[in-house]
Structure formats: C-alpha cells, structure tokens
Amino acid sequence: MVQRMSLFVASLVAVAVLVVGLTAAGVTVAPSSPAVIASAVAPVAPAATPQVQVDTVYVAPPQAPQTVVVHKTLPAAGGYETESEGAGG
C-alpha cells in the first residue's frame, strides 16, 4: 500500500512540475486574446505553389575495386632460439 501511495504522490509531483514548466514557457490551455481565436477560426487562402528548379549534379564514378594479394610466409622449422640456449649453462 505504501508503494501505491508513493507512486500516486510522485505522479502528482510530476504533473505539477510539467504545469509549472509549461506555464513558464508561455504555453497555456486557452488562447489569451480574441484575436488568437479569430485567426485560428478564419479560413486561410492557399498559398501559390512556388516554382521548382531542379539542378543536375554529376558525380565522378567510383574507382574500380583492386585486388590485393597477400602472401603469408612462415619461418623455417627448427630455427627458433630460446633464452636458455644462449645462457651457457
């Protein structure tokens, strides 16, 4: 029950923070003047369609892929030295 109550209180606090923040930002529920209501209700004539100009852009074609050949070489077998061989013991 305590968890439900704390969740309810937290949601009320979140709503209060949102209301304060939106009010500080100037967002209101109702319009503030009759001019705002009139402009929202009045029909607006459609604007003329602007002329569209299409530009053609030419891009150089990509280079052809090149083949890279890798030759792996292995050292000769038995030619390894270790630190203990040169110590002379």
C-alpha positions as CSV (number, residue, x, y, z in Angstrom):
1,M,0.0,0.0,0.0
2,V,2.9,2.3,0.7
3,Q,4.3,1.8,-2.7
4,R,0.9,2.7,-4.3
5,M,0.7,5.9,-2.3
6,S,4.2,6.9,-3.1
7,L,3.6,6.3,-6.8
8,F,0.5,8.4,-6.7
9,V,2.3,11.2,-4.9
10,A,5.2,11.0,-7.4
11,S,2.8,11.3,-10.3
12,L,1.1,14.3,-8.8
13,V,4.6,15.9,-8.3
14,A,5.5,15.1,-12.0
15,V,2.2,16.8,-13.2
16,A,2.9,19.8,-11.1
17,V,6.4,20.1,-12.5
18,L,5.1,19.9,-16.0
19,V,2.4,22.5,-15.4
20,V,5.0,24.9,-13.9
21,G,7.4,24.3,-16.7
22,L,4.8,24.8,-19.5
23,T,3.5,27.9,-17.8
24,A,7.0,29.4,-17.5
25,A,7.5,28.6,-21.2
26,G,4.3,30.5,-22.1
27,V,2.2,27.5,-23.1
28,T,-1.4,28.0,-21.9
29,V,-4.5,25.9,-22.2
30,A,-6.8,28.6,-23.6
31,P,-5.9,31.4,-26.0
32,S,-5.1,34.6,-24.3
33,S,-6.9,37.0,-26.6
34,P,-9.9,37.0,-29.0
35,A,-7.6,37.8,-31.9
36,V,-5.9,34.5,-31.5
37,I,-9.3,32.8,-31.6
38,A,-10.3,34.7,-34.8
39,S,-7.1,33.8,-36.5
40,A,-7.5,30.2,-35.7
41,V,-11.1,30.0,-37.0
42,A,-10.7,32.2,-40.1
43,P,-10.0,30.3,-43.3
44,V,-6.7,31.0,-44.9
45,A,-6.3,31.2,-48.7
46,P,-3.9,28.6,-50.1
47,A,-0.5,30.0,-51.0
48,A,0.6,29.9,-54.6
49,T,2.8,26.9,-55.5
50,P,6.4,28.1,-55.8
51,Q,8.3,27.4,-59.0
52,V,10.7,24.4,-58.5
53,Q,14.1,24.4,-60.2
54,V,15.9,21.1,-60.5
55,D,19.7,21.1,-60.6
56,T,21.6,18.1,-62.0
57,V,24.7,17.2,-60.1
58,Y,27.2,14.9,-61.8
59,V,29.4,12.8,-59.6
60,A,32.6,11.0,-60.8
61,P,32.1,7.2,-60.9
62,P,33.7,5.2,-58.2
63,Q,37.1,3.6,-58.9
64,A,37.1,0.0,-59.9
65,P,37.9,-2.3,-57.0
66,Q,41.5,-3.5,-56.9
67,T,42.6,-7.0,-56.0
68,V,45.1,-7.2,-53.2
69,V,47.1,-10.5,-53.0
70,V,48.6,-11.4,-49.6
71,H,51.4,-14.0,-49.4
72,K,51.9,-15.4,-46.0
73,T,55.4,-16.8,-45.2
74,L,56.3,-19.0,-42.3
75,P,59.8,-19.2,-40.8
76,A,61.8,-22.3,-41.4
77,A,61.1,-25.1,-38.9
78,G,63.7,-25.7,-36.2
79,G,65.4,-22.4,-36.4
80,Y,64.0,-21.0,-33.1
81,E,66.2,-19.9,-30.3
82,T,65.2,-19.5,-26.7
83,E,66.7,-17.5,-23.9
84,S,68.0,-20.6,-22.1
85,E,70.2,-21.8,-25.1
86,G,72.3,-18.7,-25.2
87,A,72.8,-18.6,-21.4
88,G,75.7,-21.2,-21.5
89,G,74.8,-23.4,-18.6
